[in-house]
């Protein structure tokens, strides 16, 4: 018998892409799931789009916050209502390959893992494949403090083993803070070496510019880990930021001289 998976999705003015996201969930070969979408007071027709699916599929559930509060609070609302043993995340403009849940749950069960993620396939606004992000086989709390390799829409974790976790009440990088908190309860996050998560790259968005996001790291260190401002600042400026710059340089070299053949990949 398949264990229930609760899929957590925040929504804000997501009408353009959220239908594609929902359809990618409905196409999963693993069928025992619930999709909990919390609307952060969208001003477009996101609700109408979601409800057009929810009315036909009881596994798709729509909720709305009383006021705009940010993606972290929206995710927490869905997490609170989640009934599944496993919790997964899929943002409203991302997609999954059809076999994602089946492969990740099997990967976790076969290896007795509590926390899992996967490679990322990057597409543009028109669903053209523009990149492939590979990840280390496993990451720990200590390594993730320095560089976060875990993509939000790639995550699955086992609440029966590690408990149910909520995002911190910070405006940005709540996902990073959440991974750190889960990694404090379990030894590693393991990566299944397949691009099962499809990330939509939108130029100009905050998430597309990692350097912009880095300024929130000090807040994460303070609010998620309880570090002093001095400790948090030293860790960021003296360790995390230099390591991130080196990582980006290595990626640039690989893209220039060892560019992967994206023609062999498909959504």
N, C-alpha and C positions, 0 to 999 in steps of 0.2 A: 504493500500500500504506500502511495506517495504521501510524504508529509506536506502540509500546507506551507506555501511560500507567500509571505506578505510583501508586496512590491510598493515602495514608498515614492510618491511623485508630488513635488510642489508645482504649482501652476500660477503663472502671472502673465497675462496677455500672450498666451501660447497658442492661439487659435490656428496660426499658420502651420505649425508642425505637430501639435499634440495628437492629431488623428493618426499620423504615420507612426508615432510612438505607440499608441494603443494597439494598432494593428500588428505591430511587431511583437507585442506581448501576447495578443490573441493567437499568433502564429506559433507560439512555443510548443515544442513537442512534449514538454512537461506541462500537464494540464491542471494540476491542483494548485492554483494560485488565486490570490485576490489582489486587485490593483486599487490602492487607496490614493485618490487624487485630492489634494487640498488646495483650493483656489485662494490665492492671497489677494482677493478683491480685484480681480481683473476688470479692466474697462472695455475690453473687446468682447467678442462672442465666444470666449473659451468655454463658458458653461454650456452653451448650446451644443458645441462640438462634442464635449465630453458626454453630455446627457444623451446625445444621439446614439452613442455606443452603450451607455449604461442601461438604457431602456430595453436593449436587446440582449445584454449580457450581464447577468446579476453579479458576476465576479468583478465588474468595473463599478467602483463606488466613488461618488462625488461628495465632497465637503467644502464648506466655504468659511473662511475666518471672518470674524465680525469687523475687523479693520486690517489694513495693510500692515504686516508685521515682519516681512522678510522670509526668505526660503527656509531658514532654520526652524522658525516657529511653525511654518506650514508642514514641514517634514515631521516635526514632533507631534502635530495633531494626528497625522496618519499613523505614526509609530504607536501612539497611545491606543488607537483603535485596532491595531494589527492583531490578528488572532493566530498567525502562523508560527510554526517552530522556527522557520528561517525568515530572516528579513533581508530583502534586496532593495536596491535603489535604482530608479531610472528617471532621469530628468526629462522634462516635457519636450525638449527638442532633440533628444537622443533616441537611439533605436537599439534593439537587440537582434542578433542572429537567432534563427528559429530554435537552434539546439542549445542556446546559452544556458538556460536553467537546468536542463537535463544533464549536460556535461559538468556543470559546476557542482551540482548536488551530488552526482556520482563521484566526482573527484574528491569532494569532502568526505563522503561516506567511506570510500575505498581506503583513504589515507588517514582517517580519523582526525580531520582538520576542522577547526572551529571558525576560521576566518579566511575568506578566499576572494581573489579578484582575477582579472585576466588582461590579456593584451588589448590594445585599443586600435580600432580602424577609424581613421579620420576622413570625413567627407566634407564637401563644401555645401553651400546652400541648395545646390541642385543635385545633391547625392552623388557627385563625382568623387571617387576615392583619391585623396591627395596625400595620404600618409599612413604609416603604421608605427605605433608606439609599442615597443617591447619593454618588458619590465623584468626586474630581478626575480629569480625563482622564489625567494622569500625575503621579507623585510621584518625587522624587529621594531620595538619601541624606540630604541636608541638610534637606529638608522633613519627612521621616519621622522624623528625630531629634526633631523638635518635636511633631508630631501624627501618629499612626499611623492611616491610613485603610484599611489593608489587612486584610480579614477572612480569618482562617485558612482557612476552608472554601471560599474563593473563589480561592485561589492555584493557578496552574500555572507551573512554570518549566522551562527547557530545560537538562538536565544536559550535553548535548553542547556547548552554547555556554558555559556558566558553571561547569560542574563540579557535583559532588554536595555539598550542604551538610548539616551536622548541627546540631542544636539544642544550645545551651550548657547545661551542667549546673547550671541554676538552677531553683528550684521554680516560679516564676511568670514570665510574660511571655517565655517562651522563643521564642514565635512572633515577637514584636516584635524580639527580638535577631536572629532568623534573617533577617527581612526586611532589617534594617540590614546584615548581613553580605553578603547577596546583592546589595544595592544598592551595596556597595563594589566589587563585581565587574562590575556592569553599570550603565548610566547612569540608567535609569528603570524603574519598574514602570508598565505601561499598563493602563488600565481599559476594559473593554468595557462600554458604557453600557446594560446590560440586567440585570435582577434574576434571575440564573441560580442563585444560591445562596440557600438558605432557612435562616435562622437561627432556632432555637427560643429564645424569650425565656422564661426561668424566673425569676420574681421571687425575690430572695434569693440567687441564685447569684453567685459572685464575678464572673463575666464580665458579669453584668447591671449591675454597679455599677462604672463606669469610674473613679470617684473612689477606690475601694478599690484598684484595680489600679495607680493612679498611684504609690502609695508604692513600687512595685517598680522604677520607672524608674531610680532612682539606681543600683540593682544592675545593671541592664542596661547603663547607660552605663559602669560600672566593669568589669564582667566581659566584656561583648561588644565594647566599643570601647576598653578599656584606659585610660579616663580616671581621673584621680586623684579621690579622694572630694570634694575641694573643687571641681574642675571639674565633676564630675557633679552635685553639689548646686546649684551656681550655675546650670547649664543647666536643671535641673528647676524650681527655685523662681523663678528670674528670667525664664525664657523659656517653657518647656514648659507649666507649670501655668497661667500667665496666658493663654496662647494657647488652651489647652483650655477655660478658663472662658468666654472670648469665643466660642469655637466653640459651646459648649452654649447660650449666650444667643441666638446667631443661630438655632440650630436651634429653640429654643423660640418665637421670634418667627415663624419660618416655619410651625411647626406650628399656631400660633394664628391667623395671618392668611392663610396660603397653604397650607392643609392639602391634601395630594394626595388625589385621588379613588381610594381603595383598592378601590372596587367594580369597577373596570376591570381589576384585577390578579387573577391566579389562580396556584395552586401547580402 
